């Protein structure tokens, strides 16, 4: 089901961060997300794991839509989401206290019916 997974470097077995497929705080929407240690940035881990979790969510869990959010100024994360097959759908704000203070966030979506075409 939904959850959080450690992102592990194959060559060393070292944890380099984590990925999630879960509900956005206080929302019904299911998100793909990640956080990596800074020394693991730019090595493709975020994209690789995001693609794997999107595939898992669509093919194994049958989710119709998976979304993602990121800060407006986090262009590196936005590039990851685009590479993983999500499309930018504008901006959203969230009432949940964990997200409310961050202001508007970039909103991305992938739909099961079209994501397969984009990534294969």
N, C-alpha and C positions, 0 to 999 in steps of 0.2 A: 504494500500500500504506500501511502505517503510517508515521508520521513526526511531524515538527514543522513548523509553519507560522508565519510572521510574521503578526501581526495589524496590518493597515495601515489608517490612517484614510483614507477615500475622498477627502475634500475636499483634503487636503494631501499625501498620499502618505507621511506620517510613520509610522514603526513605533511602535505603542503597546504592544506586548507580543508574546506568542506563545501558540499553542495546540498541543496534542498529541493524537494518537490513537496510543497505544502500549501496550506491556506495562507493568504496574506492576512496579517493581524486584523481580526474583526471583520473579515470579508469572506464571501463565498468563493471568490476567485482562487484558482490554483495557480501558484507561481513556481517557476524555476528560478533558483538563485544560487549564489556562491559567495564565498569569501576565501581569499588566498593569502598566505603569508607573502609579504612584499618581495622576498627573494624568489618567489615562484611566478611573479607577474611576467607576462610577455612570453611564456613558454608553451602556450596552447592548452594548458590544463582547463581553464574556464570554458573554452569553446568545446573541447572534447567531452568533458563531463556534462555540459549543458545539452549537447546533442544526444548523448546516451540517455539522459533523464527525459528529454522530450520524446525520444523513441519509446522508452519504457512507459511513459504516461499515455501516449497515444495507442501503442500496440498492445501492451499488457493490461493497462488499466482502463482503456477505452475512453479516456477523457476527450471531450469534444474540442476544448480550448485550453491552452496553457498560456499564461501571461508572465510578464516580468516587469519589474520596476527598477529604476536607478535614479540617482541624483542627476539633475539637469546638466551639471558640469562634469560628470564622469563620462567623458567621451570614449575612453578605453572600454568601459563596460558596455556602452551602447554598441560599439563595434563588435564585441563578443556576441551580443544578442542578435545582431544582424547576421553575422556569420553562421550562427546556430539555426537560422531560418525564421526568426521572429521578425515582425514588421512593426515599425513605430506607428502608434495610433494616437499620438498627441501627448497630453499631460493630464495628470490626475492628482487630486489632494485626497487625504485620508483622515477620517475623524479619530481613528484609534490613537490613543496617547503615544504609542511607540513610534508612530509615523507622523502625527499631526504637526509637530514642531519643525519638520523638515521642509515644509512648503510644498509646492507642486513638484511632482516627480515625472520623469519620462515614462510613458506607458507603452509596452510592447505586447503583441499577441501573436500566437501561432495557432492555426486551426488544423485539426487532424486531417481533414479532406485535402487541404492544399499543401500542408507541410511535407507530406510524403513526396509529392511531385517536386518540391523545391530541393530536397536533400538527396534524392537518388538519381 
